[in-house]
Amino acid sequence: MDRVFQALSDKNRLKILELLKKRDMSVGEILENFSITNASLSHHLDILKRVNLIVSERKGQYIYYSLNVSVFEEIMMQISKIFNKNKK
């Protein structure tokens, strides 16, 4: 879980997740919302993929990214367990 929180500590990666919360997007569509290089965006996407917060799927010549909702649900369950233990 440390790696997940480390991935979430960057404002660009948080913005990527916010965008993907609305809909699946290609790299080009995501890049339109940033003033960073394509290489920098690819680096951020790679970090998010390595901790399974996003998944990619090739559709024709484009790769589309989407949130991995099941991982977010698991994280929320883990956080909920932590806080529920402390409510006694």
DSSP file (Angstrom, degrees, kcal/mol; ACC not computed):
  #  RESIDUE AA STRUCTURE BP1 BP2  ACC     N-H-->O    O-->H-N    N-H-->O    O-->H-N    TCO  KAPPA ALPHA  PHI   PSI    X-CA   Y-CA   Z-CA
    1    1 A M     >        0   0    0      0, 0.0     4,-2.2     0, 0.0     5,-0.2   0.000 360.0 360.0 360.0 -23.9    0.0    0.0    0.0
    2    2 A D  H  >  +     0   0    0      1,-0.2     4,-2.2     2,-0.2     5,-0.2   0.905 360.0  51.9 -58.3 -41.8    3.0    2.3    0.5
    3    3 A R  H  > S+     0   0    0      1,-0.2     4,-2.2     2,-0.2    -1,-0.2   0.852 107.0  53.4 -65.7 -33.9    3.6    2.3   -3.3
    4    4 A V  H  > S+     0   0    0      2,-0.2     4,-2.0     1,-0.2    -1,-0.2   0.945 110.7  45.4 -65.1 -47.9    0.0    3.3   -3.9
    5    5 A F  H  < S+     0   0    0     -4,-2.2     4,-0.5     1,-0.2    -2,-0.2   0.860 111.3  53.6 -65.9 -33.5    0.2    6.3   -1.5
    6    6 A Q  H >< S+     0   0    0     -4,-2.2     3,-0.9    -5,-0.2    -1,-0.2   0.908 108.9  49.1 -64.7 -41.0    3.5    7.3   -3.1
    7    7 A A  H >< S+     0   0    0     -4,-2.2     3,-0.9     1,-0.2    -2,-0.2   0.860 110.0  52.0 -64.9 -35.1    1.9    7.2   -6.5
    8    8 A L  T 3< S+     0   0    0     -4,-2.0    -1,-0.2     1,-0.2    -2,-0.2   0.532  90.0  80.7 -78.6  -5.9   -1.0    9.4   -5.2
    9    9 A S  T <  S+     0   0    0     -3,-0.9     2,-0.4    -4,-0.5    -1,-0.2   0.500  75.2  85.4 -81.4  -2.4    1.4   11.9   -3.8
   10   10 A D  S <> S-     0   0    0     -3,-0.9     4,-2.1    -4,-0.1     5,-0.2  -0.860  70.4-144.8-105.3 132.5    2.0   13.7   -7.1
   11   11 A K  H  > S+     0   0    0     -2,-0.4     4,-2.0     1,-0.2     5,-0.1   0.835 100.3  53.7 -64.8 -33.5   -0.4   16.4   -8.3
   12   12 A N  H  > S+     0   0    0      2,-0.2     4,-2.1     1,-0.2    -1,-0.2   0.909 109.3  47.7 -67.3 -40.7   -0.1   15.3  -12.0
   13   13 A R  H  > S+     0   0    0      2,-0.2     4,-2.1     1,-0.2    -2,-0.2   0.874 110.6  52.0 -68.4 -35.9   -1.0   11.7  -11.2
   14   14 A L  H  X S+     0   0    0     -4,-2.1     4,-2.2     2,-0.2    -1,-0.2   0.905 109.2  50.3 -64.2 -40.0   -4.0   12.9   -9.1
   15   15 A K  H  X S+     0   0    0     -4,-2.0     4,-2.4     2,-0.2    -2,-0.2   0.890 107.6  53.6 -65.3 -38.9   -5.2   15.0  -12.0
   16   16 A I  H  X S+     0   0    0     -4,-2.1     4,-2.5     1,-0.2    -1,-0.2   0.933 109.6  48.2 -59.5 -45.6   -4.8   12.0  -14.4
   17   17 A L  H  X S+     0   0    0     -4,-2.1     4,-1.3     1,-0.2    -2,-0.2   0.889 109.5  52.9 -63.2 -39.6   -7.0    9.9  -12.0
   18   18 A E  H  X S+     0   0    0     -4,-2.2     4,-0.7     2,-0.2    -1,-0.2   0.914 110.7  47.4 -60.9 -43.3   -9.6   12.8  -11.9
   19   19 A L  H >X S+     0   0    0     -4,-2.4     4,-1.2     1,-0.2     3,-1.0   0.916 111.9  49.1 -63.6 -43.5   -9.7   12.8  -15.7
   20   20 A L  H 3< S+     0   0    0     -4,-2.5    47,-0.5     1,-0.3    -1,-0.2   0.694  98.1  68.9 -73.0 -17.7  -10.1    9.1  -15.9
   21   21 A K  H 3< S+     0   0    0     -4,-1.3    -1,-0.3    -5,-0.2    -2,-0.2   0.830 102.3  47.1 -65.3 -30.1  -12.9    9.2  -13.3
   22   22 A K  H << S-     0   0    0     -3,-1.0     2,-0.3    -4,-0.7    -2,-0.2   0.892 130.7 -35.3 -78.0 -42.2  -15.0   10.9  -16.0
   23   23 A R     <  -     0   0    0     -4,-1.2    -1,-0.3    42,-0.0     2,-0.1  -0.978  69.2 -76.0-171.6 163.1  -14.2    8.5  -18.8
   24   24 A D        -     0   0    0     -2,-0.3     2,-0.3    -3,-0.1    42,-0.2  -0.462  54.1-170.8 -66.7 143.9  -11.6    6.3  -20.5
   25   25 A M  E     -A   65   0A   0     40,-1.9    40,-3.4    -2,-0.1     2,-0.1  -0.974  21.7-125.8-141.3 152.7   -9.0    8.4  -22.4
   26   26 A S  E  >  -A   64   0A   0     -2,-0.3     4,-2.3    38,-0.3     5,-0.2  -0.436  40.0-102.3 -85.3 169.3   -6.1    8.0  -24.8
   27   27 A V  H  > S+     0   0    0     36,-0.7     4,-3.0     1,-0.2     5,-0.2   0.914 123.6  52.6 -58.4 -43.5   -2.7    9.5  -24.1
   28   28 A G  H  > S+     0   0    0      1,-0.2     4,-1.4     2,-0.2    -1,-0.2   0.895 109.1  48.7 -60.6 -41.4   -3.4   12.3  -26.5
   29   29 A E  H  4 S+     0   0    0      2,-0.2     4,-0.3     1,-0.2    -1,-0.2   0.895 114.0  46.0 -66.8 -40.2   -6.7   13.2  -24.8
   30   30 A I  H >< S+     0   0    0     -4,-2.3     3,-1.9     1,-0.2    -2,-0.2   0.929 108.4  56.6 -66.3 -44.2   -5.0   13.1  -21.3
   31   31 A L  H >< S+     0   0    0     -4,-3.0     3,-2.0     1,-0.3     5,-0.3   0.796  92.6  69.9 -60.3 -30.8   -2.1   15.2  -22.6
   32   32 A E  T 3< S+     0   0    0     -4,-1.4    -1,-0.3     1,-0.3    -2,-0.2   0.721  96.4  55.1 -58.1 -21.3   -4.4   18.0  -23.8
   33   33 A N  T <  S+     0   0    0     -3,-1.9     2,-0.3    -4,-0.3    -1,-0.3   0.330 106.2  59.2 -95.6   5.6   -5.1   18.7  -20.1
   34   34 A F    <   -     0   0    0     -3,-2.0     7,-0.0     2,-0.1   -22,-0.0  -0.881  65.5-142.6-132.1 159.9   -1.4   19.2  -19.1
   35   35 A S  S    S+     0   0    0     -2,-0.3     2,-0.3     2,-0.0    -3,-0.1  -0.408  71.5 104.5-115.8  54.0    1.5   21.4  -20.1
   36   36 A I  S    S-     0   0    0     -5,-0.3    -2,-0.1     1,-0.1     2,-0.1  -0.816  76.2 -91.1-125.0 166.3    4.0   18.5  -19.7
   37   37 A T     >  -     0   0    0     -2,-0.3     4,-2.3     1,-0.1     5,-0.2  -0.328  31.8-114.7 -75.5 161.0    5.9   16.5  -22.3
   38   38 A N  H  > S+     0   0    0      1,-0.2     4,-2.6     2,-0.2     5,-0.2   0.881 118.6  54.5 -60.2 -38.8    4.6   13.2  -23.7
   39   39 A A  H  > S+     0   0    0      2,-0.2     4,-1.9     1,-0.2    -1,-0.2   0.899 107.7  49.0 -63.7 -40.5    7.5   11.4  -22.1
   40   40 A S  H  > S+     0   0    0      2,-0.2     4,-2.1     1,-0.2    -2,-0.2   0.913 111.6  48.9 -65.7 -42.7    6.6   12.9  -18.7
   41   41 A L  H  X S+     0   0    0     -4,-2.3     4,-2.8     1,-0.2     5,-0.2   0.921 109.2  52.9 -62.7 -43.0    3.0   11.9  -19.1
   42   42 A S  H  X S+     0   0    0     -4,-2.6     4,-2.3     1,-0.2    -1,-0.2   0.884 107.4  52.5 -59.6 -38.3    4.1    8.4  -20.0
   43   43 A H  H  X S+     0   0    0     -4,-1.9     4,-2.1     2,-0.2    -1,-0.2   0.928 110.7  46.5 -62.1 -46.1    6.2    8.2  -16.9
   44   44 A H  H  X S+     0   0    0     -4,-2.1     4,-2.2     1,-0.2    -2,-0.2   0.908 112.6  49.9 -63.9 -42.2    3.2    9.2  -14.7
   45   45 A L  H  X S+     0   0    0     -4,-2.8     4,-2.4     1,-0.2    -1,-0.2   0.896 108.7  53.3 -63.6 -39.1    1.0    6.7  -16.5
   46   46 A D  H  X S+     0   0    0     -4,-2.3     4,-2.6    -5,-0.2    -1,-0.2   0.910 108.1  49.8 -62.5 -42.8    3.6    3.9  -16.0
   47   47 A I  H  X S+     0   0    0     -4,-2.1     4,-1.3     1,-0.2    -1,-0.2   0.931 111.9  47.9 -61.6 -45.2    3.7    4.6  -12.2
   48   48 A L  H  <>S+     0   0    0     -4,-2.2     5,-2.3     1,-0.2     6,-1.0   0.870 112.9  49.0 -64.8 -36.5   -0.1    4.5  -12.0
   49   49 A K  H ><5S+     0   0    0     -4,-2.4     3,-1.8     3,-0.2    -1,-0.2   0.898 105.0  57.9 -68.6 -40.2   -0.1    1.2  -14.0
   50   50 A R  H 3<5S+     0   0    0     -4,-2.6    -1,-0.2     1,-0.3    -2,-0.2   0.800 110.4  43.0 -62.9 -28.5    2.6   -0.4  -11.8
   51   51 A V  T 3<5S-     0   0    0     -4,-1.3    -1,-0.3    -5,-0.2    -2,-0.2   0.266 115.5-118.5-100.2  11.9    0.5    0.1   -8.7
   52   52 A N  T < 5S+     0   0    0     -3,-1.8    19,-0.3     2,-0.2    -3,-0.2   0.688  76.7 127.5  64.6  23.4   -2.6   -1.1  -10.6
   53   53 A L  S   <S+     0   0    0     -5,-2.3    15,-2.5    -6,-0.2     2,-0.3   0.762  77.6  26.1 -79.0 -23.9   -4.6    2.2  -10.2
   54   54 A I  E     -B   67   0A   0     -6,-1.0     2,-0.3    13,-0.3    13,-0.2  -0.939  68.9-155.8-133.2 159.2   -5.2    2.3  -13.9
   55   55 A V  E     -B   66   0A   0     11,-2.5    11,-2.2    -2,-0.3     2,-0.3  -0.916  10.9-142.3-128.4 158.1   -5.4   -0.2  -16.7
   56   56 A S  E     -B   65   0A   0     -2,-0.3     2,-0.4     9,-0.2     9,-0.2  -0.904  12.1-173.4-123.0 152.0   -4.8    0.1  -20.4
   57   57 A E  E     -B   64   0A   0      7,-2.3     7,-3.0    -2,-0.3     2,-0.4  -0.978  22.6-129.8-145.3 129.2   -6.5   -1.4  -23.4
   58   58 A R  E     -B   63   0A   0     -2,-0.4     2,-0.4     5,-0.2     5,-0.2  -0.651  23.5-179.8 -80.4 129.8   -5.5   -1.1  -27.1
   59   59 A K  E >   -B   62   0A   0      3,-3.2     3,-1.7    -2,-0.4     2,-0.3  -0.906  65.0 -51.1-129.1 102.2   -8.3   -0.1  -29.4
   60   60 A G  T 3  S-     0   0    0     -2,-0.4    -2,-0.0     1,-0.3     0, 0.0  -0.556 121.8 -19.9  68.0-127.3   -7.1    0.1  -33.0
   61   61 A Q  T 3  S+     0   0    0     -2,-0.3     2,-0.3    -3,-0.1    -1,-0.3   0.423 125.6  80.1 -93.7   1.9   -3.9    2.2  -33.0
   62   62 A Y  E <   - B   0  59A   0     -3,-1.7    -3,-3.2   -36,-0.0     2,-0.5  -0.786  67.4-141.7-110.5 152.1   -4.7    4.0  -29.7
   63   63 A I  E     - B   0  58A   0     -2,-0.3   -36,-0.7    -5,-0.2     2,-0.4  -0.960  19.7-157.1-109.7 125.8   -4.2    2.9  -26.1
   64   64 A Y  E     -AB  26  57A   0     -7,-3.0    -7,-2.3    -2,-0.5     2,-0.4  -0.837   2.4-150.6-105.7 140.9   -7.0    3.9  -23.8
   65   65 A Y  E     +AB  25  56A   0    -40,-3.4   -40,-1.9    -2,-0.4     2,-0.3  -0.842  17.8 172.2-110.0 145.2   -6.5    4.2  -20.0
   66   66 A S  E     - B   0  55A   0    -11,-2.2   -11,-2.5    -2,-0.4     2,-0.1  -0.964  37.7 -89.5-145.7 162.2   -9.2    3.7  -17.4
   67   67 A L  E     - B   0  54A   0    -47,-0.5     2,-1.1    -2,-0.3   -13,-0.3  -0.452  29.1-132.4 -70.3 144.6   -9.4    3.5  -13.6
   68   68 A N    >>  -     0   0    0    -15,-2.5     4,-1.3     1,-0.2     3,-1.1  -0.771  28.1-175.2 -95.2  86.5   -9.0    0.1  -12.0
   69   69 A V  H 3> S+     0   0    0     -2,-1.1     4,-2.4     1,-0.3     5,-0.2   0.814  74.4  61.8 -58.5 -36.5  -12.0    0.5   -9.8
   70   70 A S  H 3> S+     0   0    0      1,-0.2     4,-2.0     2,-0.2    -1,-0.3   0.857 102.8  51.3 -62.1 -34.4  -11.5   -2.8   -7.9
   71   71 A V  H <> S+     0   0    0     -3,-1.1     4,-2.4   -19,-0.3    -1,-0.2   0.907 109.4  49.9 -68.5 -41.3   -8.1   -1.5   -6.6
   72   72 A F  H  X S+     0   0    0     -4,-1.3     4,-2.3     1,-0.2    -2,-0.2   0.894 110.0  51.3 -63.5 -38.8   -9.7    1.7   -5.3
   73   73 A E  H  X S+     0   0    0     -4,-2.4     4,-2.1     2,-0.2    -1,-0.2   0.913 110.0  49.4 -63.2 -42.3  -12.4   -0.3   -3.6
   74   74 A E  H  X S+     0   0    0     -4,-2.0     4,-2.3     2,-0.2    -2,-0.2   0.905 110.4  50.4 -63.6 -42.1   -9.8   -2.5   -1.9
   75   75 A I  H  X S+     0   0    0     -4,-2.4     4,-2.6     1,-0.2     5,-0.2   0.920 110.2  49.9 -61.9 -43.8   -7.9    0.6   -0.7
   76   76 A M  H  X S+     0   0    0     -4,-2.3     4,-2.5     1,-0.2    -1,-0.2   0.879 109.5  51.4 -64.5 -37.1  -11.0    2.1    0.7
   77   77 A M  H  X S+     0   0    0     -4,-2.1     4,-2.2     2,-0.2    -1,-0.2   0.920 110.8  48.6 -64.4 -43.0  -11.8   -1.2    2.5
   78   78 A Q  H  X S+     0   0    0     -4,-2.3     4,-1.8     2,-0.2    -2,-0.2   0.920 113.2  46.6 -63.6 -44.2   -8.3   -1.2    4.0
   79   79 A I  H  X S+     0   0    0     -4,-2.6     4,-2.2     1,-0.2     5,-0.2   0.906 110.8  53.1 -64.3 -41.4   -8.5    2.4    5.2
   80   80 A S  H  X S+     0   0    0     -4,-2.5     4,-2.5     1,-0.2    -1,-0.2   0.897 106.6  52.7 -61.1 -40.9  -12.0    1.8    6.6
   81   81 A K  H  X S+     0   0    0     -4,-2.2     4,-1.8     1,-0.2    -1,-0.2   0.905 108.0  51.6 -61.3 -41.5  -10.7   -1.2    8.6
   82   82 A I  H  X S+     0   0    0     -4,-1.8     4,-1.0     1,-0.2    -2,-0.2   0.941 114.5  41.3 -60.9 -48.3   -7.9    1.0   10.1
   83   83 A F  H  < S+     0   0    0     -4,-2.2     4,-0.3     1,-0.2    -1,-0.2   0.830 111.6  55.1 -73.3 -31.7  -10.4    3.7   11.2
   84   84 A N  H >< S+     0   0    0     -4,-2.5     3,-0.9     1,-0.2    -1,-0.2   0.829 103.5  56.3 -70.2 -30.4  -13.0    1.3   12.4
   85   85 A K  H >< S+     0   0    0     -4,-1.8     3,-0.7     1,-0.2    -1,-0.2   0.844 106.1  51.5 -66.3 -32.9  -10.4   -0.4   14.7
   86   86 A N  T 3< S+     0   0    0     -4,-1.0    -1,-0.2     1,-0.2    -2,-0.2   0.476  92.6  75.5 -85.0  -2.2   -9.7    3.0   16.3
   87   87 A K  T <         0   0    0     -3,-0.9    -1,-0.2    -4,-0.3    -2,-0.1   0.459 360.0 360.0 -89.0  -0.5  -13.3    3.8   17.1
   88   88 A K    <         0   0    0     -3,-0.7    -1,-0.2    -4,-0.2    -2,-0.1   0.498 360.0 360.0 -65.9 360.0  -13.7    1.4   20.0
